[in-house]
Amino acid sequence: MLSSSAGPRAASPPVPGLEVRPFRALTYGHRNGDALARVSSPAYDLVSPARRDQLAQADPHNIVRLILPRATTGGGGETVEEAARTLRDWEASGVLERDADPALWLYELQPADGVPATVGWLGAVTLPPEHAPSVLPHEDTYPAAVEGRRALLAATQTDLEPIVLAHDPEPEVAELAEAVRQTPPTMELLDTDGVRHRLWRVADPAVHDSVGRALRRTGAVIADGHHRFAAARANARAQRCASGTDAVLALVTPMGPGGLRVDPIHRVVPDLGLPAAVAAAGHGFVTADVPVDGAEAAAVVAAARAWLGDPAERGLLLTDGRRLVRLSAASTAVRAAVPVEAPASWRDLDVVLAHHGLMGHLWGRPDTVDSVLIAHSLEEAVRTAAERSGVAVLLRAPSPTDVAAVARAGARMPRKSTLFVPKPRTGLVLRPLGG
């Protein structure tokens, strides 16, 4: 017990926040909007094989040739080495140009649906120590996927696409961004989803210092890019933190106003008939059919969208592309399948009940890339369920607050639980690791 003469305790050291610094970017030499639209791409994990081929055929310099490379040399060499050769060729021929001086980039994404724009700073974010609170993940990762991204990063020595971080609110960050937005952008394009992307190259060291100081007062949750973040960590360890490997290219946006929104990611279990799926689900949920105005996939999608959008409804939806069934009132047995040591912010999420209670406990399906497929839209989920003779599990999105609570509790959602939107366009700004 301390005596009264012990004096006041020393203040606790401040929790370290985000460290964001400028970098010498690699960008396409032609910054015309139409040209940028042709050579850029959605993030690698949103590009299907068919879409990859379409993008690659649309322009010989489309970024998918780097982020999703395929061996083209005789003898079938390693695809990551093919990407590295292609990157070197593009830079040598002037397709890609490296900035002479470091800069931060302000990035604005304006969706077509009239919602407020998302605005963030694109910079090199220092990789924090393991378990540091400055950058918190909220989803699980697959080792094989991490290794694939690490191998590509090591071969190209370039951050080819940014991760996305949602930071704590900080008024000064927004004020600095608003001042830059009053000037003409460096590049601008409209993507195929109707999102307008505008970027400003900010070379003023005084602005760099101000942005850096403001963001050091914040921490962040990984909104997108868990595998790329883990790959950057692994690459830094493998290369013993060689020049540039101590950071990752990131778009840093606010959590809340001016930031991202969360869309759901649905699941498809192939080779599972709906009658059998509903019968098994009935052992842990109350099941009931949802009326559908017709048997076409479009009618199923419309009915599912209306049901999921009704705040009075609760539960999950199942469909085989023709019939729609709701699951509600999860039983004690279903909830018991959820790890009891998990925090409350995690246990009641729809995606957790679906993975642990429904697919794992009642259906006996392991959470592997072959047993549980991912669908980023209702249309894709319904179509894939019909094509694969399976069942789609349609989910609501967790809120950004839910995601932040899970991350701060040190928990992890199942893989691919959140789809933060709008997404930055891949290929607009690259970060060579060597500066």
Buried (B, 14 or more C-beta within 10 A) or exposed (E): EEEEEEEEEEEEEEEBBBBBBBBBBBBBEBBEBEBBBBBBBBBBBEBEEEBBBEBBEEBEBBBBBBBBBEBEEEEEEEBBBBBBBBBEEBBEEEBBBEBEEBBBBBBBBBBEEEEEBBBBBBBBBBBBEEEEBBBBBBBEBBEEBBBBBBBBBBBBBBBBBBBBBBBBEBEEBBEBBEEBBEEEBBBBBBBEEEBBBBBBBBEEEEBBEBBBEBBBBBBBBBBBBBBBBBBBBBBBEBBEEEEBBBBBBBBBBBBBEBBBBBBBBBBBBBEBEBEEBBEBBBEBBEBEEBEBEEEEBEBBBBBBEEBBEEEEBEBBBBBBBBBBBBBEEBBEEBBEBBEEEBEEBBBEBBBBBBBBBBBBBBBEBEBEEEBBBBBBBBBBBBBBBBEBEBBBBBBBBBEBEBBBBBBBBEBBBBBBBBBBBBBBBBBBBBBBBEE
